[in-house]
Amino acid sequence: MSTVHQQDLKDRPARLTVGVVGAGRVGPALAASLQLAGHRPVAVSGVSDASRRRAETLLPGVPLVPPAEVLERADLVLLTVPDDALPALVAGLAETGAVRPGQLLVHTSGRYGAKVLDPALRAGALPLALHPAMTFTGTPVDVQRLAGCSFGVTAPEELRLAAQALVIEMGGEPEWISEENRPLYHAALALGANHLVTLVAQSMELLRTAGVEAPDRMLGPLLGAALDNALRSGDAALTGPVARGDAGTVAAHITELRAHAPGTVAGYLAMARATADRALASGLLKPELAEDLLGVLADGANGDGTGGRADGDGTDGTNGTEGNDR
């Protein structure tokens, strides 16, 4: 980083004008949070009607302008577009001369580190990658959720303090992620959060099919306790028929899922196999019980609804209620 850039950062006013390129669910919420910290949102770009509504809700009175004009007006620019669109956006802004020397350019992609901003860096910008580890709704509640939220931070060493200061001003907790580890970091978050939504939605659909009138009310305490236990204890928190080696119960599950929700079978089998592996490795699943269980899962993957080596109706003494410590 040049001496000029260092001087730009040193002399920068404590309060910044803020612009948002991409008024999806993330950008307006971050800008609103920065506004609470005393910064001043001055411009937003958004194409869809939904983006415009979000901007009007979270940043009332802030004008909607083209991306180049956002960069013209703002000291700090949030690039909050989909991951796949980010490289082309950065390259285009740099090529058209929209980037100003000394301008803080922040993207919120989990996948990318700071190097994706290299075209803007060559144009004189100060590159920061600040990814909030949070799911967003596009409503004002997102601003409240940023309190205590971890941010994956990647930036040149000389900008590390500036990046961390911005995160703290938004109420977040900075977590330094190296450039090379960004894809793995993002995969970990997607595995936990994105797939959780799919699992919960499938579970609620199955409960409705089973006649449960309020599946959300039923799942809320259960899933809350499971999440808390998992965060506290890791694999030691595993419970249920797979961790116990109840092959008959698992076979019955597969039969019912094939009959009522065949689209869920592949996911159930994949998660059951992963759970069995972790339960075996941690000593929760006894090896003598694992053989029948893994046989049931293999048969299930081959489309054998009988459950193979274990009784498909769960009448082998482990019918899913005996010893159930969910």
C-alpha positions as CSV (number, residue, x, y, z in Angstrom):
1,M,0.0,0.0,0.0
2,S,1.4,3.4,-1.0
3,T,2.2,6.3,1.4
4,V,-0.6,8.3,-0.4
5,H,-3.1,5.6,0.6
6,Q,-1.9,5.6,4.1
7,Q,-2.2,9.3,4.3
8,D,-5.7,9.2,2.8
9,L,-6.8,6.8,5.5
10,K,-5.1,8.7,8.3
11,D,-6.7,12.0,7.3
12,R,-10.1,10.6,6.6
13,P,-12.9,12.3,8.7
14,A,-14.3,10.1,11.5
15,R,-17.7,10.2,9.9
16,L,-18.1,8.9,6.3
17,T,-20.6,9.3,3.5
18,V,-21.9,5.8,2.7
19,G,-23.1,4.4,-0.6
20,V,-24.7,1.0,-1.4
21,V,-24.4,-0.8,-4.8
22,G,-26.9,-3.6,-4.7
23,A,-30.0,-3.0,-2.5
24,G,-30.6,-6.6,-1.7
25,R,-31.2,-7.8,1.8
26,V,-27.7,-7.1,3.2
27,G,-26.6,-3.7,1.9
28,P,-29.4,-1.4,3.2
29,A,-29.2,-3.1,6.6
30,L,-25.5,-2.5,6.9
31,A,-25.8,1.1,5.8
32,A,-28.6,1.6,8.3
33,S,-26.4,0.2,11.0
34,L,-23.5,2.5,10.0
35,Q,-26.0,5.4,10.1
36,L,-26.8,4.6,13.7
37,A,-23.0,4.9,14.3
38,G,-23.0,8.4,12.9
39,H,-22.1,7.8,9.3
40,R,-24.3,9.3,6.5
41,P,-25.8,7.2,3.8
42,V,-26.0,9.3,0.6
43,A,-26.8,7.0,-2.3
44,V,-28.2,3.6,-3.1
45,S,-28.5,1.7,-6.4
46,G,-31.1,-1.0,-6.9
47,V,-32.8,-2.4,-10.0
48,S,-35.8,-4.5,-8.8
49,D,-39.0,-3.2,-7.2
50,A,-38.1,-5.3,-4.1
51,S,-34.7,-3.6,-3.9
52,R,-36.2,-0.2,-4.1
53,R,-38.7,-1.0,-1.4
54,R,-36.0,-2.2,0.9
55,A,-33.9,0.9,0.3
56,E,-36.9,3.1,1.0
57,T,-37.8,1.2,4.2
58,L,-34.3,1.0,5.7
59,L,-32.8,4.2,4.3
60,P,-35.7,6.6,3.9
61,G,-34.8,9.7,1.9
62,V,-31.6,8.3,0.5
63,P,-31.7,8.8,-3.3
64,L,-31.6,5.8,-5.7
65,V,-29.0,6.4,-8.4
66,P,-26.9,4.4,-10.8
67,P,-23.8,2.5,-9.4
68,A,-21.3,5.0,-10.8
69,E,-23.1,7.9,-9.1
70,V,-23.0,6.0,-5.8
71,L,-19.2,5.8,-6.0
72,E,-19.1,9.5,-7.0
73,R,-21.0,10.5,-3.8
74,A,-19.6,8.2,-1.2
75,D,-16.4,7.8,0.8
76,L,-17.4,4.3,1.8
77,V,-19.1,2.1,-0.8
78,L,-20.8,-1.2,0.1
79,L,-20.8,-3.7,-2.8
80,T,-23.6,-6.0,-1.8
81,V,-24.3,-8.0,-4.9
82,P,-24.5,-11.8,-5.4
83,D,-21.1,-13.5,-5.3
84,D,-21.1,-14.5,-8.9
85,A,-21.7,-10.9,-10.0
86,L,-19.0,-9.3,-7.8
87,P,-15.9,-9.8,-10.0
88,A,-17.5,-8.3,-13.1
89,L,-18.9,-5.4,-11.1
90,V,-15.6,-4.5,-9.6
91,A,-13.8,-4.8,-13.0
92,G,-16.4,-2.6,-14.7
93,L,-16.3,0.1,-12.0
94,A,-12.6,0.3,-12.2
95,E,-12.5,0.3,-16.0
96,T,-15.0,3.1,-16.3
97,G,-13.1,5.3,-13.9
98,A,-15.8,5.3,-11.3
99,V,-13.4,4.3,-8.5
100,R,-11.7,7.2,-6.7
101,P,-8.3,7.1,-5.0
102,G,-8.6,6.8,-1.2
103,Q,-12.2,5.5,-1.4
104,L,-13.1,2.6,1.0
105,L,-14.6,-0.2,-1.1
106,V,-16.2,-2.9,1.0
107,H,-17.8,-6.1,-0.3
108,T,-19.9,-8.5,1.8
109,S,-19.3,-11.8,-0.1
110,G,-18.4,-14.7,2.1
111,R,-16.7,-16.5,-0.8
112,Y,-14.2,-13.9,-1.7
113,G,-11.5,-12.2,0.2
114,A,-9.9,-8.8,-0.7
115,K,-8.2,-9.9,-3.9
116,V,-11.4,-9.8,-5.8
117,L,-11.1,-6.0,-5.3
118,D,-7.7,-5.8,-7.0
119,P,-8.9,-3.9,-10.0
120,A,-10.3,-1.2,-7.7
121,L,-7.1,-1.3,-5.6
122,R,-5.1,-0.5,-8.7
123,A,-7.4,2.4,-9.3
124,G,-6.5,3.7,-5.8
125,A,-9.3,2.3,-3.7
126,L,-8.9,0.8,-0.2
127,P,-10.2,-2.8,-0.3
128,L,-12.1,-4.5,2.5
129,A,-14.0,-7.8,2.7
130,L,-16.5,-7.7,5.6
131,H,-18.9,-10.7,5.6
132,P,-21.6,-10.7,8.3
133,A,-22.3,-14.3,9.4
134,M,-26.0,-13.7,9.6
135,T,-29.1,-14.5,7.7
136,F,-31.0,-11.4,6.4
137,T,-34.7,-10.8,5.9
138,G,-34.6,-7.4,4.2
139,T,-36.5,-5.8,7.1
140,P,-35.5,-3.5,10.0
141,V,-35.0,-6.5,12.3
142,D,-31.7,-7.2,10.4
143,V,-30.2,-4.1,12.0
144,Q,-30.9,-5.4,15.5
145,R,-29.5,-8.8,14.6
146,L,-26.1,-7.3,13.8
147,A,-25.5,-6.7,17.5
148,G,-23.0,-9.4,18.4
149,C,-22.9,-10.8,14.9
150,S,-19.5,-12.2,13.8
151,F,-18.0,-10.8,10.6
152,G,-15.5,-12.6,8.5
153,V,-12.9,-9.9,7.9
154,T,-10.2,-10.0,5.2
155,A,-8.1,-7.0,4.2
156,P,-4.5,-5.9,3.6
157,E,-2.6,-5.8,6.9
158,E,-2.4,-2.0,6.8
159,L,-6.3,-1.8,6.6
160,R,-7.0,-4.4,9.3
161,L,-7.7,-1.9,12.0
162,A,-10.0,0.2,9.8
163,A,-11.9,-3.0,8.8
164,Q,-12.3,-4.0,12.4
165,A,-13.4,-0.5,13.5
166,L,-16.2,-0.6,10.9
167,V,-17.4,-4.0,12.1
168,I,-17.4,-2.9,15.7
169,E,-19.4,0.3,14.7
170,M,-22.0,-1.9,13.2
171,G,-22.3,-3.8,16.5
172,G,-20.5,-6.9,15.1
173,E,-17.5,-8.9,16.3
174,P,-14.6,-9.1,13.8
175,E,-13.1,-12.5,13.0
176,W,-10.0,-12.5,10.8
177,I,-10.2,-14.9,7.9
178,S,-7.1,-15.4,5.6
179,E,-7.5,-14.9,1.9
180,E,-6.9,-18.6,1.1
181,N,-9.5,-19.8,3.7
182,R,-12.4,-17.7,2.5
183,P,-14.0,-20.4,0.4
184,L,-13.8,-23.0,3.2
185,Y,-15.1,-20.4,5.7
186,H,-18.1,-19.7,3.5
187,A,-18.7,-23.4,2.8
188,A,-18.8,-24.0,6.6
189,L,-21.4,-21.3,7.1
190,A,-23.5,-22.5,4.2
191,L,-23.4,-26.1,5.5
192,G,-24.7,-25.0,8.9
193,A,-27.1,-22.2,8.1
194,N,-28.5,-22.7,4.6
195,H,-29.0,-26.4,4.9
196,L,-30.6,-25.9,8.3
197,V,-33.4,-23.9,6.7
198,T,-34.0,-26.8,4.2
199,L,-34.0,-29.4,7.0
200,V,-36.4,-27.4,9.1
201,A,-38.8,-26.7,6.2
202,Q,-38.8,-30.4,5.3
203,S,-39.4,-31.4,8.9
204,M,-42.4,-28.9,9.2
205,E,-43.9,-30.3,6.0
206,L,-43.7,-33.9,7.2
207,L,-45.2,-32.9,10.6
208,R,-48.2,-31.3,8.8
209,T,-48.6,-34.5,6.7
210,A,-48.6,-36.4,10.0
211,G,-51.4,-34.3,11.3
212,V,-49.5,-31.8,13.5
213,E,-51.4,-28.5,13.4
214,A,-48.6,-26.3,14.7
215,P,-45.2,-27.8,13.6
216,D,-43.4,-24.6,14.3
217,R,-44.5,-24.6,17.9
218,M,-43.5,-28.3,18.2
219,L,-40.1,-27.8,16.6
220,G,-39.1,-24.6,18.2
221,P,-38.1,-25.9,21.7
222,L,-36.7,-29.1,20.3
223,L,-34.5,-27.4,17.7
224,G,-33.5,-24.6,20.1
225,A,-32.3,-27.2,22.6
226,A,-30.5,-29.2,19.9
227,L,-28.7,-26.2,18.6
228,D,-27.7,-25.1,22.1
229,N,-26.4,-28.6,23.0
230,A,-24.5,-28.9,19.7
231,L,-22.8,-25.5,20.2
232,R,-21.9,-26.5,23.8
233,S,-20.9,-30.1,23.3
234,G,-20.3,-30.9,19.7
235,D,-20.7,-34.6,18.8
236,A,-21.5,-35.4,22.4
237,A,-24.9,-33.8,21.8
238,L,-25.9,-36.5,19.2
239,T,-29.0,-38.3,20.1
240,G,-31.7,-40.2,18.2
241,P,-32.0,-43.6,16.5
242,V,-28.8,-43.3,14.3
243,A,-26.6,-42.4,17.3
244,R,-28.2,-45.3,19.3
245,G,-27.9,-47.8,16.4
246,D,-31.7,-48.4,16.2
247,A,-31.6,-49.9,12.7
248,G,-35.2,-50.9,12.7
249,T,-36.4,-47.4,13.5
250,V,-34.2,-45.9,10.7
251,A,-35.6,-48.5,8.3
252,A,-39.2,-47.5,9.3
253,H,-38.3,-43.9,8.7
254,I,-37.0,-44.6,5.2
255,T,-40.2,-46.6,4.3
256,E,-42.4,-43.7,5.5
257,L,-40.4,-41.1,3.7
258,R,-40.5,-43.0,0.5
259,A,-44.3,-43.3,0.8
260,H,-45.0,-39.7,1.8
261,A,-42.1,-37.5,0.8
262,P,-39.7,-39.3,-1.6
263,G,-37.8,-36.0,-2.2
264,T,-36.5,-36.1,1.3
265,V,-35.0,-39.6,1.2
266,A,-31.7,-38.7,-0.3
267,G,-31.1,-36.0,2.3
268,Y,-32.2,-38.2,5.2
269,L,-29.8,-41.0,4.0
270,A,-26.9,-38.6,3.6
271,M,-27.3,-37.0,7.0
272,A,-27.9,-40.4,8.6
273,R,-24.6,-41.7,7.2
274,A,-22.7,-38.6,8.3
275,T,-24.3,-38.8,11.8
276,A,-23.4,-42.5,12.0
277,D,-19.7,-41.8,11.1
278,R,-19.5,-39.1,13.7
279,A,-21.3,-41.2,16.3
280,L,-18.9,-44.1,15.7
281,A,-15.8,-41.9,15.8
282,S,-16.9,-40.3,19.1
283,G,-17.8,-43.7,20.7
284,L,-21.5,-43.0,20.9
285,L,-22.5,-45.6,18.4
286,K,-21.4,-49.2,19.3
287,P,-19.6,-51.0,16.4
288,E,-21.8,-54.1,16.9
289,L,-24.9,-52.0,16.2
290,A,-23.4,-50.0,13.4
291,E,-23.3,-52.9,11.0
292,D,-27.0,-53.4,10.8
293,L,-27.5,-49.6,10.7
294,L,-25.1,-49.1,7.8
295,G,-26.8,-52.0,6.0
296,V,-30.2,-50.3,6.3
297,L,-28.7,-47.1,4.9
298,A,-27.1,-48.9,2.0
299,D,-30.3,-50.7,1.2
300,G,-32.2,-47.4,1.5
301,A,-29.9,-45.9,-1.0
302,N,-30.5,-48.8,-3.4
303,G,-34.3,-48.3,-3.1
304,D,-35.0,-51.3,-0.9
305,G,-37.8,-50.0,1.3
306,T,-37.8,-53.2,3.5
307,G,-34.8,-52.0,5.5
308,G,-32.7,-55.0,4.6
309,R,-31.0,-56.5,7.6
310,A,-33.4,-55.0,10.2
311,D,-37.1,-55.3,10.6
312,G,-38.7,-52.4,8.6
313,D,-41.6,-52.0,11.1
314,G,-39.3,-51.3,14.1
315,T,-40.5,-54.4,16.0
316,D,-37.0,-55.5,16.9
317,G,-37.3,-53.9,20.4
318,T,-36.1,-50.5,19.3
319,N,-39.3,-48.9,18.0
320,G,-38.2,-45.3,18.3
321,T,-39.8,-44.7,21.7
322,E,-37.8,-47.1,23.9
323,G,-34.8,-45.3,25.4
324,N,-35.5,-42.2,23.3
325,D,-33.5,-39.4,24.8
326,R,-34.0,-36.8,22.0
